Amino acid sequence: MRTQLRSDTPLLEFWEATRLSADDARYPDQAEPTAGTDEAIRAALAGVLGRGCGQRDGTVLAKGGTFVQARTTPSAGALYPFEVLVGLSDGERCVTYLYEVDSGQLNPLASAPPVPLAELVAQAGLADAGPAPVRAVVTLVARPWTSMAKYGRRGYLYTYLDIGHAATNLALAARAAGLEAAVHLRFRRQWLTHALGLAGTCREPQAVVTITAPGRTSTDRPAAGPPAGGDGVVTPVWRDHRQARLEPPGDPERRNFEALRDISLSYAPAAVARPGRIASVTEPPSPADPSADVTLRRPGGGTGDHTALAARRQSAKGFLPAAVSLDQLAGLLDGLDGRLAADFAEAGPAGVGVRLVARAVTGLAPGAYAWSARRHALHPAGGGPVGEEDVLVTCQRQDGLRHAGALVLLHTPLRALLREQGRAGLAEVHFHAAHVAQRMCVNAARERVGITCVGGFDEAHAARLGRLPRGEEVIYLLAVGVADPAARKVDRDPVAYSHGRTAAGLI
């Protein structure tokens, strides 16, 4: 006997729900939301997440020789040792979602009980960035073992750098979408750890980005709403009702996390929050002979096209034996002194200095140069010809970097900073370095220059090559040149040779 399908059967309902149509009139509830409404802000936030730390076109070689989908921010070894949690107001409650980048979904985090958004902001000590209420709380949660299993102790610093890139990109993407964003490093980590259900998971919240909607739309940016398409972002962000659970740690990860007790801010009181706008670049001392400056052109690229450029950002795997131009370098440095709203705006000097080591730059003699944002000029710091061997020694003999036209050194008096600010200084200076580096990576997409962030380098040799003053240490290094599309980055092999490890055993 043939089974008859009735019109009210679940199968037919499912079938009807899968029908596609180009007629927008059939779906009036999916019309574009009015600017400034909660729906518009949520739509804009979906774009901010995708453009801030989501996927982009293309693939990259990751650990073990596998290819993974590329993202809008770089990561050491393409490991991305962090997770993105998003708190959104749902009526009177704030629901925390896990942003699953691979699928482009926001799924409710099972371990985080709902709380009012205002309570989350107040109890976590997230300093107000302005008069507008917070609409979303994006927490960047490090899982140090993901990086430290490969890179050892230095891998913990990479969590700061990778999260700094993502927090910077989220803040800039929010501004491009007509929203306001503030980066928080001085918040109550212990409270937030328990509120999000992270206790015992070997994870730590390292940075928070709060998103607000301004009271009136600025004339120099669009109203909050769905971002324009066509900028290379692959996966949109959707909310789903399937609960997400974090992967539990094993015994090696637990032992590793416990060893961070004297380093991690998760075990220390929060530093005093100082809301304001931070610039991460410090000025070098005024030169005795300013006439020796090499004045740079001002490209004036700004950040208006930031989201489209971030989606095109790539990390060069190697460089061709060709020179870059002085104008291209000027474009890389453009806007590095741009400001972000943050809760660690100090009255005194903060941030990192920018030192350039030129090897093969058309229009610029080889040697070391101090960059002044105020004068937008390079001042000779000494040195002479820079050879491929100098680059190889500095970059731990990563062969793909031997033809780099220039190295950019981000430096600070680290030991003095740690004596004064302790472990908070370690976290904040690495954010400053990542903030500058992310802006430079985006500029490289505009200037069509090859660039890669280098975490494994010889600090002492880099300081000598850059003619840094005594006490200044290199925090982060970027290699710049003409990208070699056929190159393969050795540091993404299973064994991290650039960090002093060998196949005979990990140290």
C-alpha positions in Angstrom: 0.0 0.0 0.0 1.4 3.4 -1.0 1.9 5.9 1.8 0.0 9.1 1.4 1.7 12.4 2.4 -0.6 14.9 4.0 -0.1 18.6 3.7 0.6 19.0 7.4 3.4 16.3 7.6 6.8 17.4 8.8 8.3 16.2 5.6 6.3 18.5 3.4 6.8 21.4 5.8 10.5 20.8 5.5 10.3 20.7 1.7 8.4 23.9 1.6 10.9 25.6 3.9 13.8 24.7 1.5 12.3 26.4 -1.6 14.3 29.3 -2.9 12.9 32.5 -4.5 14.3 35.7 -5.8 11.1 37.5 -4.9 12.0 39.7 -1.9 8.3 40.4 -1.4 7.8 36.9 -0.1 10.1 37.6 2.7 9.1 41.0 4.1 10.7 40.1 7.5 14.1 40.0 5.9 14.1 43.5 4.6 17.1 45.6 5.4 16.8 46.9 9.0 16.5 50.6 9.7 19.8 52.3 10.6 20.4 52.6 14.3 18.0 49.9 15.4 19.1 46.8 17.3 18.6 44.8 14.1 20.9 47.1 12.2 23.5 47.0 14.9 23.4 43.2 15.0 23.8 43.1 11.3 26.7 45.4 11.4 28.3 43.4 14.3 28.1 40.3 12.2 30.2 42.1 9.5 32.6 43.4 12.2 33.2 39.8 13.4 33.8 38.4 9.9 36.0 41.3 8.9 37.7 41.6 12.2 38.8 38.1 12.9 37.0 35.9 10.4 37.9 34.1 7.2 39.1 35.6 3.9 39.6 34.3 0.4 42.4 31.8 0.0 44.2 29.1 2.1 47.4 29.0 4.1 49.7 26.2 5.1 49.3 25.4 8.7 50.9 23.0 11.2 51.6 19.5 9.9 51.6 20.6 6.2 47.8 20.9 6.0 46.0 23.8 4.3 43.5 25.9 6.3 41.2 28.7 5.3 42.9 32.1 5.6 41.9 34.7 8.1 41.9 38.5 8.1 44.7 38.6 10.8 48.0 36.7 11.0 49.0 34.1 13.6 52.3 32.4 14.4 52.2 29.1 12.6 48.6 29.8 11.5 47.6 28.2 14.9 45.3 31.0 16.2 45.6 30.1 19.9 42.5 31.9 21.0 38.7 31.8 20.9 36.2 34.6 20.4 33.3 34.9 22.7 30.5 37.4 21.9 28.1 38.7 24.6 24.8 40.0 23.0 21.8 41.4 24.8 18.7 39.2 24.4 16.0 41.2 26.1 16.9 41.5 29.8 19.7 38.9 29.5 23.1 38.8 27.9 23.8 35.6 26.1 27.4 34.6 25.4 28.1 33.0 22.1 31.2 31.2 20.8 32.2 32.5 17.4 33.1 29.4 15.4 35.2 30.9 12.7 35.3 27.8 10.5 31.6 27.6 10.2 30.8 31.3 10.5 28.4 30.7 13.4 27.6 32.2 16.7 26.5 29.3 19.0 25.4 29.8 22.7 28.3 28.9 25.0 26.9 26.2 27.3 29.3 27.1 30.2 28.3 30.8 30.4 25.0 31.5 32.2 23.0 34.5 30.9 23.4 37.7 32.9 22.2 41.3 32.2 24.6 43.0 29.8 24.9 46.0 32.1 26.0 43.7 34.9 28.5 42.0 32.8 30.1 45.3 31.8 30.1 46.7 35.4 31.2 43.5 37.2 34.0 42.8 34.7 35.3 46.4 35.3 35.0 47.4 31.6 35.7 51.1 31.8 33.2 53.3 29.9 34.4 54.4 26.5 31.7 57.0 26.1 28.1 58.0 26.9 26.5 55.4 24.6 25.6 52.0 26.2 27.6 48.9 25.3 25.7 46.8 22.8 28.1 43.9 22.6 31.1 42.5 24.5 33.7 40.6 22.5 36.1 38.6 24.7 39.3 37.2 23.1 40.2 34.2 25.2 43.7 32.7 24.9 44.4 29.0 25.0 48.1 29.2 25.5 48.8 25.4 25.0 47.8 25.7 21.3 50.9 27.8 20.7 53.2 26.7 23.5 53.0 23.1 22.5 55.0 24.1 19.4 56.9 27.2 20.5 57.6 26.6 24.2 57.6 29.6 26.5 57.7 32.1 23.6 54.4 30.7 22.4 52.7 32.5 25.3 53.9 35.8 24.0 52.4 34.9 20.6 49.0 34.6 22.2 49.3 38.3 23.2 50.4 39.2 19.7 47.8 37.2 17.9 45.0 38.5 20.1 46.4 42.1 19.7 46.1 41.7 15.9 42.5 40.5 16.2 41.4 43.2 18.8 42.9 45.9 16.6 41.1 44.6 13.5 37.8 44.3 15.4 38.1 47.9 16.6 38.9 49.3 13.2 36.2 47.2 11.5 33.7 48.5 14.0 34.6 52.1 13.2 34.2 51.4 9.4 30.7 50.0 10.1 29.6 53.2 11.9 30.0 51.8 15.4 32.4 52.6 18.3 34.8 50.2 19.9 37.1 50.2 22.9 39.9 47.8 23.7 40.1 46.7 27.3 43.2 45.1 28.9 42.6 46.3 32.5 39.5 44.4 33.5 38.7 41.9 36.3 39.9 38.7 34.6 39.0 36.4 37.5 35.4 37.6 37.6 35.1 37.3 33.8 36.7 33.9 33.8 34.1 32.5 36.2 31.2 34.4 34.5 32.1 32.8 31.2 32.6 29.4 32.7 36.3 29.3 31.8 37.6 28.1 35.2 39.5 24.8 34.8 39.6 25.0 31.0 43.2 26.3 30.8 42.0 29.5 29.1 42.4 33.1 30.0 40.5 36.2 28.7 43.3 38.5 27.5 41.4 41.3 25.8 37.9 42.6 25.5 36.4 44.8 22.8 33.2 46.6 23.7 31.0 47.7 20.9 28.7 50.7 21.2 26.5 52.7 18.8 27.1 56.4 18.7 24.2 58.8 19.4 24.6 60.4 16.1 26.2 59.2 12.9 29.5 60.9 12.1 29.8 62.6 8.7 33.0 60.7 7.9 31.6 57.2 8.2 28.6 55.2 7.3 25.6 54.5 9.6 25.6 51.2 11.4 24.1 48.6 9.2 25.0 45.7 7.0 28.5 46.3 5.5 29.0 46.4 1.8 29.9 43.1 0.2 32.6 42.3 -2.3 35.5 42.8 0.0 36.8 39.3 -0.1 35.3 37.9 3.2 34.3 34.3 2.6 32.0 33.4 5.4 29.2 35.5 6.8 28.3 35.2 10.5 25.1 33.6 11.6 23.5 33.0 15.0 22.4 29.5 15.8 20.7 27.8 18.8 23.0 24.8 19.0 25.0 25.0 22.2 28.8 25.1 21.9 31.2 23.5 24.4 34.9 24.3 24.7 37.3 21.4 24.2 38.5 20.2 27.6 42.3 20.3 28.4 44.5 17.2 28.9 47.1 16.7 31.6 50.0 18.3 29.7 47.9 21.4 29.0 46.9 21.6 32.7 50.5 21.4 33.8 51.5 24.0 31.2 48.8 26.4 32.3 49.7 26.0 36.0 53.3 26.9 35.1 52.0 30.3 33.9 50.8 31.3 37.4 53.6 33.8 38.0 53.3 35.3 34.4 49.6 35.4 33.6 47.4 38.3 34.4 44.7 35.9 35.4 46.3 35.5 38.8 46.9 39.2 39.4 44.7 42.2 40.4 43.6 44.4 37.6 45.7 47.5 36.9 43.9 50.8 37.3 41.9 51.5 34.2 42.7 54.8 32.4 40.1 55.3 29.6 41.2 57.4 26.7 42.6 57.1 23.2 46.0 55.4 22.8 48.6 55.7 20.0 51.0 52.8 20.1 54.0 54.5 18.4 56.5 56.4 20.5 58.6 59.2 19.1 62.4 58.8 18.9 64.6 61.4 20.5 64.9 64.6 18.5 67.9 64.3 16.2 70.9 66.6 16.6 70.9 67.2 12.9 67.3 67.2 11.5 68.7 68.0 8.0 69.7 64.4 7.7 66.1 63.3 7.8 64.7 61.4 4.8 61.2 62.9 4.4 58.6 60.5 3.3 55.6 61.2 1.1 52.2 61.0 2.8 50.0 58.5 1.0 46.9 59.6 2.9 45.4 56.1 2.7 43.8 56.4 6.1 41.5 53.7 7.4 38.4 54.3 5.4 39.0 51.2 3.2 40.3 49.2 6.2 37.8 46.3 6.0 38.4 45.7 2.3 42.2 45.8 2.7 42.1 43.5 5.8 40.3 40.9 3.7 43.1 41.1 1.1 45.9 41.0 3.7 48.4 38.1 3.2 51.5 37.0 5.0 54.4 36.5 2.5 56.0 33.1 2.7 59.2 34.4 1.1 60.6 37.2 -1.0 62.1 37.5 -4.5 65.6 39.1 -5.0 64.1 42.5 -5.8 64.1 45.9 -4.2 61.1 47.7 -2.8 60.7 51.5 -3.3 60.9 54.2 -0.7 57.4 55.3 -1.6 56.1 51.8 -0.8 57.8 52.0 2.5 56.2 55.3 3.1 52.8 53.8 2.5 53.6 51.0 5.0 54.3 53.5 7.7 51.2 55.7 6.9 48.8 56.0 9.8 50.8 53.8 12.3 50.3 56.5 14.9 46.5 56.2 14.6 44.6 56.0 17.9 42.2 53.5 19.4 39.9 53.9 22.3 41.3 51.8 25.2 41.3 51.5 29.0 45.1 51.7 29.3 45.8 55.2 28.1 48.8 56.4 30.1 49.8 60.0 30.7 53.5 59.2 30.1 55.2 57.6 27.1 53.9 54.2 26.1 54.0 52.0 23.1 56.8 50.9 20.8 59.4 52.7 18.7 59.7 51.9 15.0 63.2 51.2 13.6 63.8 50.4 9.9 66.7 48.3 8.6 67.0 48.9 4.9 68.7 46.3 2.8 67.3 46.7 -0.8 65.2 49.9 -0.9 65.2 52.0 -4.0 65.9 55.6 -3.1 67.2 54.8 0.4 70.8 54.0 1.4 71.3 50.7 3.3 71.4 51.0 7.1 69.3 51.6 10.2 66.7 54.4 10.5 64.5 55.7 13.3 61.0 56.6 12.1 59.3 59.7 13.4 55.5 59.8 13.1 55.4 63.4 14.0 57.8 64.4 11.2 56.9 61.4 9.0 60.6 61.0 8.3 63.3 58.5 8.6 66.4 59.6 10.5 69.7 57.7 9.9 70.8 55.8 12.9 74.0 54.4 11.5 75.2 51.2 9.9 76.2 50.4 6.4 75.4 47.8 3.8 73.0 45.0 5.0 73.5 41.6 3.5 71.4 38.5 3.1 73.4 36.9 5.9 72.4 39.7 8.3 68.8 39.0 7.5 69.2 35.2 7.9 71.0 35.5 11.3 68.4 38.0 12.6 65.5 35.8 11.5 66.9 32.5 12.8 67.9 31.4 9.4 64.4 31.3 7.9 65.6 30.9 4.3 62.5 32.4 2.7 63.3 35.8 4.3 66.8 36.1 3.0 65.7 38.5 0.2 63.7 40.8 2.4 64.2 44.4 1.2 63.8 45.8 4.8 63.2 44.7 8.3 60.9 46.7 10.6 61.8 46.5 14.3 59.2 47.3 17.0 61.1 48.0 20.2 60.8 49.3 23.8 62.9 49.4 27.0 61.2 46.2 28.1 63.2 45.4 31.3 62.5 48.9 32.7 58.8 48.5 31.8 58.5 45.2 33.6 60.1 46.6 36.7 57.6 49.5 36.7 54.4 47.7 35.6 55.0 44.0 36.1 53.1 41.5 34.2 50.5 44.1 33.0 53.4 45.8 31.2 54.2 42.6 29.4 50.6 42.2 28.1 50.2 45.9 27.1 53.5 46.4 25.3 52.7 43.3 23.2 49.3 44.7 22.3 51.0 48.0 21.2 53.3 46.0 19.0 50.4 44.0 17.5 48.4 47.2 17.0 51.2 48.8 14.9 51.9 45.5 13.1 48.3 45.0 12.1 48.0 48.5 10.6 51.2 47.8 8.7 49.9 44.6 7.4 46.7 46.3 6.1 48.9 49.1 4.5 50.9 46.4 2.8 47.7 45.2 1.0 47.1 48.7 -0.3 50.7 49.2 -1.4 50.9 45.7 -2.8 54.1 44.9 -0.8 55.0 41.6 0.6 55.1 41.5 4.4 55.3 38.9 7.1 55.3 39.1 10.9 58.3 37.3 12.4 58.0 36.1 16.0 61.2 33.9 16.0 64.2 36.2 15.7 67.6 36.8 17.4 66.8 39.8 19.7 70.4 40.8 20.3 71.3 40.6 16.7 68.2 42.5 15.7 69.1 45.3 18.2 72.6 45.5 16.9 71.5 45.6 13.2 69.0 48.3 14.1 71.5 50.3 16.1 69.1 50.5 19.0 70.1 52.4 22.1 71.2 50.4 25.1 68.2 49.0 27.1 65.9 48.9 24.0 64.7 45.5 23.1 62.9 44.3 19.9 59.4 43.0 20.7 58.2 42.2 17.2 59.8 42.1 13.8 58.3 42.5 10.3 60.0 41.5 7.1 59.1 43.5 3.9 59.9 42.8 0.3 58.6 41.6 -3.0 56.6 38.5 -2.2 57.5 35.2 -3.8 54.2 33.4 -4.5 56.0 30.0 -4.8 57.7 30.2 -1.4 56.9 27.9 1.5 57.2 29.1 5.1 59.4 26.6 7.0 58.3 27.9 10.4 54.9 26.2 9.8 56.4 22.8 9.6 55.7 20.5 12.6 59.1 21.2 14.1 59.8 25.0 14.7 63.4 25.2 13.6 63.3 29.0 13.9 62.8 28.7 17.6 66.0 26.7 18.3 64.3 23.2 18.2 65.6 20.3 16.2 64.2 17.0 15.1 66.2 15.3 17.8 64.0 16.7 20.5 61.9 19.7 21.6 63.3 22.0 24.2 
